[in-house]
Amino acid sequence: MQYVRLGNSGLEVSRICLGTLNFGTPAWRSWVLDEPAARPLFRQAVELGINFFDTADTYSGGEGEVVTGKLLAQFFPGSRREEAVIATKVFNPVDIAFEGDAAATFRRRPNKDGLGRKRILHAVDASLQRLGVDYIDLYQIHRFDPATPLEESLEALHDVVKAGKVRYLGASSMWAWQFAKLQQVAREHGWSRFISMQNHYNLIYREEEREMIPLCRDAGVALLPWSPLARGFLAAQGGAAGEAGSGSARSAADTTTQRFYGRQADLDTRARLHALAAARGESAATLAYAWLLHKGVSAPVVGASQPRQIEEAVRAMAVALTPQEVAELDSGYEPRPVLGHS
């Protein structure tokens, strides 16, 4: 396993981060794995040297943090806790709709989401309790909150850092100008700044290369892309335009995949990826992760429901792509509307 400093900080993380969206309770989404089913995947990740784990308070209505915390306590017991880097998020409501309860999606309740002071101070304590830990290594704002003054959000986040409940702050998808403004306001007040950006970035979604990625590189902010395989689209075998799924239980029920991916340009890029993977004797998933690592990201956030998927991600660190191969994978990309900021 390779380890890197997260941005300009002193925090050391594995170059592969295990995402935990699909761990929690299948009552939330049918494709989610419960604790017994998730345990072998956590075990394998730890045995392969992964020390970086990403979750969110909203996953499985909070149960995602519970499962993540229990399993990490088993695999990083006692003093080994210091080796693990636990990342979670705040912004979305926790008691969101469970599968079969579509009406709950529209039942917004006051102070249950966003980045107001009341919400942040409650959310961090709730996450600590669900995770069963004394502190969170990386506390990320899941999205930008235009309804709350920046100063209020940033001061509350700074306070939870100074209280010892959080070690570092991170952010996730937003416009580059919004992130730049957050960093500037924090700098002006002497508050804790963000050391990482978890953004939407993969071979068929590269709009982040325009502004967000150059901004982060210039400021020494780590890149932790979500959906590195385009929700499984890049690993799936070829199909007709619009067939975005990978054949898994999740892809069959995932309407977001069908909305985000499946243009002819996406299919053409996937075909080039699979052809190069076959020529090199690698899986398409491994090559897609390797492409990201060659683009300078710190650690892609990898989702897995099978041991093979973790192995493919870790294997990517050993794959050296030539400039010609990177150019081949880059070719044919067509600009698209921005996706994933909300």
PyMOL commands that set and color helices and strands:
alter all, ss='L'
color gray80, all
select helices_A, chain A and resi 35-47+59-75+78-83+102-106+117-131+150-162+176-189+207-209+212-219+249-253+255-260+264-280+284-294+307-318+323-330
alter helices_A, ss='H'
color red, helices_A
select strands_A, chain A and resi 3-5+12-14+17-19+52-54+85-90+136-141+166-172+194-198+222-223+301-302
alter strands_A, ss='S'
color yellow, strands_A
deselect
rebuild
show_as cartoon
